Amino acid sequence: MTPLPPRRLRSGSPGRTCSSAGEHLVDIEGVTGSIPVTSTRGFAPFSRGPRIHLARFPRRRYTPGATPFEPLPRLSAALGGPEIWVKRDDLLGLAGGGNKTRKLEFLVADALAQGADTLVTVGAVQSNHCRLTLAAAAREGLKCRLLLEERVPGSYRPEAVGNNLLFDLLGAERIEVTGAGTDLATRLGEMADAVRAEGGRPYVIPGGGSNALGALGYVACAEEMLAQTFDMGLALDAVVCASGSAGTHAGLLVGLLGADAQIPLVGINVRRPRAEQEANVHKLAVETAALLGASAEVPRAAVTAYDDWVGPGYSVPTEEMVEAVRMLARLEGVLLDPVYTGKAAAGLIGLVRRGAFKAGQRVLFVHTGGAPALHAYNTVLADGAGRA
Ligand SMILES: Cc1ncc(COP(=O)(O)O)c(C=O)c1O
């Protein structure tokens, strides 16, 4: 893999002033960075650096600290390539953990600021995002309604376990199932109208929590993991993540670019053709950088979202996914999921085998969670090993 050239977000114009969330930023030409000040008098604020200053955005906290950053020595040895590490975002807070928890910290804070009493969101039939939105709603004393998209015909089974069981346990107020091809944004809007008509105050969260506000969760993750690499004295040669509704990929990209970390980010696409997914990620990264106030220049060349491990389609099992799920479980005691991280890890393993990452390099895999969905795939994943 050709390393990407150094890149950075272009900073805003000197002398610009902006304010957000009760704080005030003033830029003075000739100094780099930006700091929030509560008063414009008596401070000499910085200017010119990318304005990645997440504390300006209201946030709820659902995880007490940083997620672990761990080596995977047995997987690395088995593959005979680079040193592989994992960022354990499967251990984030809320019910069962996973990447949506980081996005929901910003989205739910916004919902509460707007006085909402009902979250309305959408996902696939075994959606981790829907599980975690329900959990956040429960934590905040909000109600929650779900729109489930049956992307694969016949895949919604009300009796199915995995996340489907958890939707019920976590107290979904209403679940509506719709076929692939439905205009989801329109239907979500209608569901929000129905909440309003009943006297409620809805807050609509897009699929995967993937708008610019949600993607801030993964800007925060990039900052967190860069701090961990510094603490541990570990330089990274690449970061690999799953790429679905794009918020994780876009947020990480903006965080890495904003820090000028010069670490290539490799997305493993779980659903769409490569060009389409890369365009989605790029668009969202530009929007996220703009929300942060960095005059957005996210190079299109910084977005890679391989589609070689999607297989026959979203959520449809592949041999490589099954191999990856079993390898991580048996070599490292780490549970992946069949839809996202199983395919993303299959991509990581495939790239190592292709020689894209080599011995002597260090690669970080961002484990974005999803293990509760394993239970809905038991017939595909279990091989009966160890049974008498
Ligand atoms: C476990 C897991 N990993 C990765 C992803 C992909 O993240 P994103 O939708 O932000 O691209 C998802 C999305 O639902 C997920 O549930």
The ligand as an SDF file (V2000), in Angstrom:
LIG
                    3D

 16 16  0  0  0  0  0  0  0  0999 V2000
  -20.3000   -3.1000   15.2700 C   0  0  0  0  0  0  0  0  0  0  0  0
  -20.2220   -2.0610   14.2260 C   0  0  0  0  0  0  0  0  0  0  0  0
  -19.0340   -1.7740   13.6800 N   0  0  0  0  0  0  0  0  0  0  0  0
  -18.9120   -0.8590   12.6950 C   0  0  0  0  0  0  0  0  0  0  0  0
  -20.0090   -0.1960   12.2150 C   0  0  0  0  0  0  0  0  0  0  0  0
  -19.8000    0.7860   11.1050 C   0  0  0  0  0  0  0  0  0  0  0  0
  -19.6850    2.0610   11.6190 O   0  0  0  0  0  0  0  0  0  0  0  0
  -20.2740    3.2910   10.8040 P   0  0  0  0  0  0  0  0  0  0  0  0
  -21.7330    3.0100   10.6220 O   0  0  0  0  0  0  0  0  0  0  0  0
  -19.9830    4.4490   11.6390 O   0  0  0  0  0  0  0  0  0  0  0  0
  -19.5770    3.3070    9.5060 O   0  0  0  0  0  0  0  0  0  0  0  0
  -21.2700   -0.4400   12.7630 C   0  0  0  0  0  0  0  0  0  0  0  0
  -22.4580    0.2570   12.2510 C   0  0  0  0  0  0  0  0  0  0  0  0
  -23.5680   -0.0540   12.5540 O   0  0  0  0  0  0  0  0  0  0  0  0
  -21.3780   -1.3980   13.7940 C   0  0  0  0  0  0  0  0  0  0  0  0
  -22.5540   -1.6880   14.3500 O   0  0  0  0  0  0  0  0  0  0  0  0
  1  2  1  0
  2  3  1  0
  2 15  2  0
  3  4  2  0
  4  5  1  0
  5  6  1  0
  5 12  2  0
  6  7  1  0
  7  8  1  0
  8  9  2  0
  8 10  1  0
  8 11  1  0
 12 13  1  0
 12 15  1  0
 13 14  2  0
 15 16  1  0
M  END
$$$$
